[in-house]
Amino acid sequence: MSEQGADKCGENISSGIRFFLKAVGIGAFIALILWQLPNLAGALIQLINAIKA
């Protein structure tokens, strides 16, 4: 494999790893939001009731 081909292959691998890490991070962030959604909804309801009172 030529040096240019190896560089191109390395860029593709790096790009793939970067995409994978971004996808895992976004997935974990969405999972965290969905996991805490009932607590967040309860806190918002309490806050709204406290403001009304």
N, C-alpha and C positions, 0 to 999 in steps of 0.2 A: 504494500500500500504506500502510495506516495505521501510526502509530508502534508501536502494540501488536503489530500483525502483523509488523513488521520485528523487534521485540524477540524475539517468539516464534520467528521464523525464525532469528535469530542464536543463540538458545539451542539450537535443534535442530542447527545446524551445529556449534556448540561441543561439544555432547554427542556428535555423531558423530565429530568429530576426537579427542576425549578417548577414546572407545571404541576408535578405530583405533590410537591410540598405545599404549593398554593391551594390545590384542591383539598388536601387533607386539612389545612388550616381553616379554609372556608367551611368545610364540612363540620369541623369541630366547633367553630363559632356558631353555626346554625343549630347544631345539637345542643349546645349550651343554652342558647336562647329558648329553644323549645322545652328544654328540661326545666328552666326556671320560669317559664311563662305563667303557670298558676300562681307562683309567689309574686310575680310582678303584677299580675291582674289584681290579686288581693291587696297589695300595697297601694295600687292606684285607687281602688275602691275606698280604702281607708282614708287616703289623702283627700279624695273628693268629698267624702262624708265629713271630714274634719273641717274642710273649707266651708261647707254649707252650714255647719252648726255654729 
